[in-house]
Amino acid sequence: VQLVESGGGEVQPGGSLRLSCVASGFTFSMFYMNWFRQAPGKERELVTRIASSGASTNYADSVKGRFTVSRANAKNTVYLQMNSLKPEDTAVYYCHTYIRGRNFWGQGTQVTVSS
């Protein structure tokens, strides 16, 4: 299993970024996909999750209405569109899935929101 994130960077408050996570090594269309984030000095937290079909999504209260998760099963890719970014969104963002009792993580991509 391999998860590779991209799309992070530095953006001003109010700006937008789109993260991507390309998956390989498993049947992508069969599994939930999750985005976590970890800010300096804080625990890793779940940001959003999307069902295998994409029909169901859940969001942390802190990002509801600003972030949108989606997936393209034909491309083995999950996306995180982040709008109206705030300084408190600064973190390393990780793609994650859980398969047969094991957690799999990407390497993470840094998102920095600063003026």
Backbone bond lengths (Angstrom), bond angles and torsions (degrees), N, CA, C in turn:
res aa  C-N    CA-C-N  psi(-1)  N-CA   C-N-CA  omega(-1)  CA-C   N-CA-C  phi
1 V - - - 1.460 - - 1.523 108.60 -
2 Q 1.306 115.49 131.83 1.456 120.26 176.83 1.517 108.65 -136.94
3 L 1.331 114.89 134.97 1.459 121.95 177.19 1.526 107.01 -126.31
4 V 1.321 117.51 125.45 1.454 121.49 -176.62 1.524 109.28 -126.45
5 E 1.343 115.45 113.54 1.456 121.03 179.96 1.522 110.53 -90.74
6 S 1.315 114.61 154.80 1.459 121.70 172.97 1.517 108.64 -154.97
7 G 1.338 115.30 167.46 1.458 119.71 174.51 1.510 115.68 105.32
8 G 1.330 117.56 -4.86 1.453 118.75 178.37 1.517 111.60 -70.72
9 G 1.327 115.11 173.74 1.455 120.26 179.21 1.501 110.98 164.49
10 E 1.318 115.01 -166.64 1.456 120.97 179.19 1.519 109.06 -109.42
11 V 1.312 116.55 135.14 1.455 121.88 -176.93 1.522 108.59 -144.22
12 Q 1.319 116.23 152.99 1.462 121.17 177.46 1.530 110.25 -78.13
13 P 1.327 117.10 156.24 1.468 120.30 174.90 1.526 110.90 -53.24
14 G 1.325 115.29 137.00 1.460 120.67 -176.63 1.507 114.02 90.74
15 G 1.314 116.71 -9.57 1.445 121.34 -178.35 1.527 113.00 -81.93
16 S 1.330 114.69 -177.47 1.464 121.40 -176.86 1.522 111.04 -131.68
17 L 1.316 114.72 152.62 1.455 122.82 171.81 1.524 107.97 -144.65
18 R 1.325 114.99 153.10 1.459 120.60 174.49 1.513 109.02 -124.15
19 L 1.314 116.03 117.36 1.456 121.42 177.16 1.531 109.20 -93.21
20 S 1.321 114.79 147.88 1.461 121.50 174.58 1.520 109.28 -127.00
21 C 1.308 115.09 150.91 1.466 121.15 175.60 1.520 107.27 -137.82
22 V 1.323 115.91 115.56 1.458 121.32 178.30 1.520 108.73 -98.02
23 A 1.322 115.71 127.39 1.456 122.01 -176.07 1.515 111.32 -107.91
24 S 1.316 115.57 150.64 1.459 120.78 175.54 1.519 109.35 -152.87
25 G 1.332 115.17 160.82 1.459 119.81 175.21 1.514 115.02 91.52
26 F 1.334 116.95 2.48 1.453 120.29 176.90 1.526 108.25 -155.36
27 T 1.317 115.79 169.44 1.462 120.25 -179.47 1.526 108.68 -81.19
28 F 1.311 115.01 91.43 1.462 122.81 -170.80 1.521 112.32 -53.27
29 S 1.305 116.99 -41.28 1.462 121.51 -172.46 1.525 113.26 -69.59
30 M 1.319 117.74 -5.74 1.464 120.90 -177.30 1.523 113.61 -98.37
31 F 1.341 117.76 -7.46 1.459 119.64 -169.77 1.529 113.28 -126.00
32 Y 1.351 113.67 145.51 1.452 120.15 168.55 1.534 108.58 -58.95
33 M 1.309 114.55 148.86 1.466 121.59 172.19 1.526 108.82 -125.18
34 N 1.316 115.15 143.96 1.457 121.36 -175.08 1.525 110.60 -129.38
35 W 1.318 114.87 152.04 1.472 122.03 168.86 1.530 107.39 -117.12
36 F 1.318 115.68 126.53 1.451 123.07 172.83 1.523 108.09 -113.34
37 R 1.321 115.85 165.84 1.459 120.54 171.29 1.523 109.19 -144.02
38 Q 1.325 113.49 154.71 1.460 119.80 177.95 1.518 109.25 -139.49
39 A 1.316 115.05 117.07 1.451 121.61 176.95 1.529 108.95 -90.57
40 P 1.327 117.80 157.37 1.464 120.33 -179.74 1.517 111.46 -55.79
41 G 1.327 115.96 129.68 1.452 120.70 177.16 1.512 115.42 76.98
42 K 1.326 117.17 4.86 1.463 121.18 -178.43 1.528 110.37 -121.04
43 E 1.326 114.58 161.64 1.456 119.64 176.77 1.528 110.75 -75.14
44 R 1.325 114.49 154.53 1.459 119.22 175.40 1.532 108.88 -67.68
45 E 1.329 116.14 135.82 1.458 119.78 -177.06 1.525 110.58 -128.31
46 L 1.333 115.13 148.88 1.450 121.10 177.16 1.520 109.74 -76.17
47 V 1.308 116.36 127.14 1.460 122.01 179.50 1.526 110.73 -94.97
48 T 1.331 115.37 -47.95 1.454 119.63 -177.06 1.512 110.13 -162.77
49 R 1.329 115.91 158.21 1.454 120.77 175.21 1.518 108.74 -141.46
50 I 1.327 114.65 152.49 1.449 120.08 -178.70 1.523 108.64 -135.43
51 A 1.325 114.87 135.42 1.458 120.41 -179.55 1.518 111.49 -66.79
52 S 1.320 115.21 165.95 1.464 120.73 -175.23 1.524 112.25 -58.10
53 S 1.318 116.68 -36.96 1.466 120.62 -179.52 1.519 112.80 -85.19
54 G 1.318 115.95 -14.29 1.455 120.99 -174.58 1.513 113.91 86.79
55 A 1.314 117.16 -0.77 1.459 120.82 -174.63 1.514 113.36 -75.99
56 S 1.334 116.96 -21.12 1.461 121.05 -177.11 1.518 110.32 -127.56
57 T 1.325 115.22 135.33 1.458 120.75 177.88 1.526 109.82 -136.34
58 N 1.331 115.32 154.93 1.464 121.44 174.88 1.520 108.07 -137.26
59 Y 1.333 115.60 148.68 1.456 120.74 -178.08 1.526 110.78 -134.43
60 A 1.321 114.77 148.11 1.458 119.88 168.51 1.524 108.65 -65.57
61 D 1.328 116.16 147.05 1.471 119.78 -178.54 1.530 111.41 -57.30
62 S 1.317 115.98 -33.10 1.470 120.38 -175.10 1.528 112.95 -67.76
63 V 1.335 117.82 -16.56 1.477 119.67 -176.83 1.521 112.83 -119.87
64 K 1.320 117.63 -3.54 1.470 120.48 -178.86 1.519 110.95 -57.87
65 G 1.317 115.01 134.03 1.454 120.74 179.80 1.514 114.04 85.42
66 R 1.330 117.11 -9.85 1.476 120.56 -179.86 1.524 112.13 -116.61
67 F 1.325 116.52 -34.30 1.475 121.51 -177.39 1.526 109.31 -107.95
68 T 1.323 115.66 146.84 1.465 121.48 176.53 1.524 109.16 -135.60
69 V 1.320 115.48 126.00 1.467 120.97 176.82 1.526 108.44 -100.15
70 S 1.321 115.18 143.59 1.463 120.85 176.60 1.523 107.92 -150.57
71 R 1.321 115.22 169.59 1.454 118.73 179.35 1.521 109.55 -147.84
72 A 1.334 113.79 152.49 1.462 121.96 175.55 1.521 106.31 -124.11
73 N 1.317 115.67 96.15 1.467 118.90 -174.34 1.527 112.43 -64.31
74 A 1.310 116.69 -28.88 1.464 119.10 178.47 1.525 111.57 -68.20
75 K 1.331 116.27 -20.73 1.467 121.23 -179.60 1.528 112.25 -108.75
76 N 1.342 116.87 4.38 1.473 121.02 -178.08 1.534 111.17 52.21
77 T 1.313 115.98 42.08 1.462 120.29 -173.32 1.527 110.63 -132.49
78 V 1.334 114.94 138.87 1.457 121.75 171.53 1.516 108.12 -118.37
79 Y 1.326 115.33 143.05 1.462 121.65 -175.25 1.523 110.51 -119.72
80 L 1.322 114.98 154.99 1.457 120.94 170.73 1.514 107.76 -134.10
81 Q 1.333 115.59 107.50 1.457 120.97 176.01 1.522 107.89 -89.30
82 M 1.319 116.31 122.50 1.461 121.94 -176.26 1.521 108.66 -118.13
83 N 1.315 116.09 115.64 1.458 122.47 179.04 1.519 110.18 -115.04
84 S 1.309 115.75 165.00 1.473 121.77 178.07 1.518 111.21 48.39
85 L 1.307 114.96 48.56 1.465 119.97 -175.47 1.519 111.53 -65.46
86 K 1.331 114.39 145.86 1.460 122.50 -178.69 1.530 108.74 -121.14
87 P 1.325 117.26 157.63 1.469 119.24 177.50 1.534 112.55 -54.79
88 E 1.325 116.77 -32.86 1.466 119.14 -179.18 1.528 112.85 -73.67
89 D 1.311 118.20 -4.62 1.465 121.25 172.76 1.532 111.71 -83.24
90 T 1.314 116.79 -6.98 1.462 120.62 178.78 1.521 110.46 -60.17
91 A 1.325 116.01 124.81 1.466 121.47 -176.03 1.517 109.25 -178.54
92 V 1.316 115.02 170.41 1.456 120.41 165.40 1.529 107.10 -90.23
93 Y 1.316 116.03 128.51 1.458 121.79 -177.96 1.530 109.52 -103.08
94 Y 1.329 114.56 131.91 1.459 121.47 -175.67 1.521 110.85 -120.73
95 C 1.288 114.87 136.99 1.467 122.93 169.50 1.531 107.72 -85.98
96 H 1.324 117.30 143.18 1.469 120.51 -174.36 1.520 110.07 -148.66
97 T 1.328 114.99 147.16 1.448 120.71 167.34 1.522 108.99 -145.14
98 Y 1.326 114.82 163.21 1.461 121.96 -176.14 1.526 107.34 -128.09
99 I 1.309 115.50 116.39 1.463 120.41 -175.06 1.518 109.78 -129.89
100 R 1.311 115.85 120.67 1.481 122.66 174.64 1.526 111.66 48.12
101 G 1.319 115.94 48.48 1.455 121.21 174.10 1.515 115.84 84.66
102 R 1.318 117.02 5.63 1.468 119.97 -179.00 1.518 110.71 -122.53
103 N 1.321 114.06 142.10 1.453 121.39 174.13 1.528 109.79 -92.32
104 F 1.326 114.98 137.37 1.461 120.55 176.22 1.529 108.25 -125.97
105 W 1.329 115.46 133.74 1.468 121.96 -175.81 1.519 110.46 -125.22
106 G 1.310 115.19 149.07 1.451 120.31 167.33 1.518 109.39 -80.85
107 Q 1.330 115.03 -179.20 1.467 120.16 -177.51 1.529 112.00 -81.83
108 G 1.321 115.95 -14.20 1.461 120.84 179.39 1.514 112.71 92.64
109 T 1.330 114.86 152.27 1.462 121.63 175.36 1.516 108.39 -135.44
110 Q 1.319 116.43 133.61 1.465 121.67 -174.80 1.526 110.55 -80.52
111 V 1.317 115.41 131.43 1.461 122.35 171.55 1.525 107.53 -119.33
112 T 1.314 115.81 124.10 1.461 121.62 179.78 1.519 108.70 -123.89
113 V 1.328 115.62 123.97 1.466 121.19 178.79 1.525 107.35 -113.43
114 S 1.312 115.51 111.53 1.459 120.08 -173.51 1.520 110.26 -155.29
115 S 1.330 114.07 145.85 1.460 118.70 175.85 1.526 110.36 -95.20
